[in-house]
C-alpha cells in the first residue's frame, strides 16, 4: 500500500486537472450567475417602475393606465428575452471556439504525423 500512494496522488491530480481544463465549469457558473443577476435587476426595475421602459402608473385615466401597464409588460418581456439571447450567444461562441480548437489540434497532429 505504501508503494501505491506516491503514484496514486499524482495520478488523481492529473485526472482532476484534465477534467477541469476539459470542461469550463467556472465559465459556465460565472455566465449563469451573471444572467441571474441581470434577470433579478430587471425584475426589480419592472416592479418598482422607476426606469424609462417601466414608467410609474400615475395616470388617472384607466385606459391610459392599462396601456402603460401593457407597454411596461411588453418591455419587460423583451428585456428578459434579450438577456437570455445574450447568454445563449455566449454559450454558442464558447462551444464553437472549443470545437475550432479541437479541430485545429487534430489538424496539427495530422501534419506532425505526415512530416515524420
VOPAGU-2260 file (C-alpha; in pm, 1 decimal, decimal comma):
REM VOPAGU-2260
SITE   aa  ch    i         X         Y         Z
SITE  UNK   A    0       0,0       0,0       0,0
SITE  UNK   A    1     284,6     238,4      78,6
SITE  UNK   A    2     425,0     183,9    -270,1
SITE  UNK   A    3      95,5     277,5    -436,3
SITE  UNK   A    4      46,7     611,7    -254,4
SITE  UNK   A    5     331,1     802,4    -428,2
SITE  UNK   A    6     187,8     705,0    -767,1
SITE  UNK   A    7    -178,9     740,5    -678,0
SITE  UNK   A    8    -173,2    1106,8    -566,2
SITE  UNK   A    9     -13,6    1244,9    -885,7
SITE  UNK   A   10    -246,2    1029,7   -1096,1
SITE  UNK   A   11    -553,4    1169,7    -920,0
SITE  UNK   A   12    -417,2    1523,9    -953,5
SITE  UNK   A   13    -358,9    1466,9   -1324,1
SITE  UNK   A   14    -713,9    1336,7   -1375,2
SITE  UNK   A   15    -865,7    1630,2   -1185,0
SITE  UNK   A   16    -657,1    1881,1   -1381,1
SITE  UNK   A   17    -764,1    1719,3   -1706,7
SITE  UNK   A   18   -1132,2    1736,2   -1612,1
SITE  UNK   A   19   -1107,0    2099,5   -1502,7
SITE  UNK   A   20    -939,6    2206,8   -1825,3
SITE  UNK   A   21   -1171,6    1999,8   -2043,4
SITE  UNK   A   22   -1497,6    2129,5   -1901,0
SITE  UNK   A   23   -1545,1    2504,1   -1848,1
SITE  UNK   A   24   -1722,9    2477,1   -1512,1
SITE  UNK   A   25   -1606,4    2816,3   -1389,4
SITE  UNK   A   26   -1704,1    2996,9   -1712,0
SITE  UNK   A   27   -2046,7    2832,0   -1713,4
SITE  UNK   A   28   -2103,7    2915,1   -1349,1
SITE  UNK   A   29   -1997,5    3276,2   -1398,7
SITE  UNK   A   30   -2221,2    3316,4   -1704,8
SITE  UNK   A   31   -2517,8    3164,2   -1521,3
SITE  UNK   A   32   -2465,8    3387,4   -1216,9
SITE  UNK   A   33   -2438,9    3694,7   -1438,1
SITE  UNK   A   34   -2762,7    3605,7   -1615,0
SITE  UNK   A   35   -2941,0    3551,7   -1283,8
SITE  UNK   A   36   -2820,4    3888,6   -1153,6
SITE  UNK   A   37   -2932,3    4065,7   -1471,0
SITE  UNK   A   38   -3273,6    3899,6   -1455,8
SITE  UNK   A   39   -3317,9    3989,2   -1089,8
SITE  UNK   A   40   -3219,1    4350,3   -1159,2
SITE  UNK   A   41   -3464,9    4368,8   -1447,5
SITE  UNK   A   42   -3738,9    4227,6   -1227,9
SITE  UNK   A   43   -3671,6    4493,9    -962,9
SITE  UNK   A   44   -3681,2    4769,4   -1225,7
SITE  UNK   A   45   -4013,0    4636,2   -1352,2
SITE  UNK   A   46   -4168,2    4604,1   -1006,6
SITE  UNK   A   47   -4054,2    4948,7    -893,1
SITE  UNK   A   48   -4140,3    5114,8   -1225,1
SITE  UNK   A   49   -3867,6    5376,5   -1188,4
SITE  UNK   A   50   -3684,4    5338,2   -1519,6
SITE  UNK   A   51   -3797,5    5472,5   -1859,1
SITE  UNK   A   52   -3906,2    5134,4   -2003,6
SITE  UNK   A   53   -4129,6    5083,1   -1699,1
SITE  UNK   A   54   -4297,2    5415,8   -1621,0
SITE  UNK   A   55   -4481,2    5468,9   -1295,9
SITE  UNK   A   56   -4853,0    5427,9   -1317,9
SITE  UNK   A   57   -4953,0    5776,3   -1202,4
SITE  UNK   A   58   -5204,4    5826,4   -1485,1
SITE  UNK   A   59   -5560,0    5892,7   -1367,3
SITE  UNK   A   60   -5729,1    5764,0   -1682,4
SITE  UNK   A   61   -5799,8    5388,8   -1657,9
SITE  UNK   A   62   -5743,1    5329,3   -2031,2
SITE  UNK   A   63   -5406,8    5505,5   -2032,2
SITE  UNK   A   64   -5304,7    5320,2   -1718,4
SITE  UNK   A   65   -5387,9    4985,9   -1882,3
SITE  UNK   A   66   -5198,6    5089,4   -2194,7
SITE  UNK   A   67   -4888,7    5189,5   -1993,3
SITE  UNK   A   68   -4904,4    4866,4   -1793,8
SITE  UNK   A   69   -4928,1    4665,4   -2115,0
SITE  UNK   A   70   -4634,6    4854,5   -2266,1
SITE  UNK   A   71   -4427,7    4805,2   -1949,9
SITE  UNK   A   72   -4500,3    4431,2   -1955,3
SITE  UNK   A   73   -4401,2    4413,2   -2321,8
SITE  UNK   A   74   -4074,7    4595,9   -2246,8
SITE  UNK   A   75   -4005,7    4360,2   -1956,7
SITE  UNK   A   76   -4056,7    4052,4   -2175,0
SITE  UNK   A   77   -3827,8    4199,6   -2442,5
SITE  UNK   A   78   -3552,7    4270,3   -2188,4
SITE  UNK   A   79   -3575,7    3919,8   -2039,3
SITE  UNK   A   80   -3559,4    3767,9   -2387,9
SITE  UNK   A   81   -3253,4    3982,7   -2470,9
SITE  UNK   A   82   -3076,6    3865,7   -2155,1
SITE  UNK   A   83   -3147,1    3501,9   -2241,3
SITE  UNK   A   84   -3042,5    3553,8   -2603,4
SITE  UNK   A   85   -2711,2    3709,0   -2497,4
SITE  UNK   A   86   -2643,4    3416,4   -2266,0
SITE  UNK   A   87   -2719,1    3166,0   -2542,4
SITE  UNK   A   88   -2495,2    3350,6   -2788,0
SITE  UNK   A   89   -2207,4    3348,6   -2539,3
SITE  UNK   A   90   -2255,4    2976,7   -2478,6
SITE  UNK   A   91   -2268,8    2913,7   -2852,2
SITE  UNK   A   92   -1949,9    3113,9   -2911,8
SITE  UNK   A   93   -1770,9    2923,9   -2636,2
SITE  UNK   A   94   -1874,3    2589,5   -2783,8
SITE  UNK   A   95   -1770,4    2691,7   -3136,1
SITE  UNK   A   96   -1431,2    2809,3   -3006,9
SITE  UNK   A   97   -1387,5    2476,7   -2830,4
SITE  UNK   A   98   -1480,0    2289,3   -3149,6
SITE  UNK   A   99   -1241,5    2501,8   -3357,2
SITE  UNK   A  100    -953,0    2445,7   -3115,9
SITE  UNK   A  101   -1020,2    2071,5   -3112,5
SITE  UNK   A  102   -1022,2    2059,1   -3492,8
SITE  UNK   A  103    -703,1    2266,1   -3515,3
SITE  UNK   A  104    -535,3    2034,5   -3264,6
SITE  UNK   A  105    -641,7    1738,1   -3476,8
SITE  UNK   A  106    -504,7    1910,9   -3789,2
SITE  UNK   A  107    -175,2    1979,9   -3612,4
SITE  UNK   A  108    -147,9    1612,5   -3515,4
SITE  UNK   A  109    -209,4    1504,0   -3875,1
SITE  UNK   A  110      52,0    1749,7   -4007,3
SITE  UNK   A  111     302,8    1631,9   -3745,4
SITE  UNK   A  112     244,0    1268,3   -3838,4
SITE  UNK   A  113     278,1    1340,4   -4210,7
SITE  UNK   A  114     602,7    1532,5   -4163,3
SITE  UNK   A  115     759,5    1238,8   -3975,3
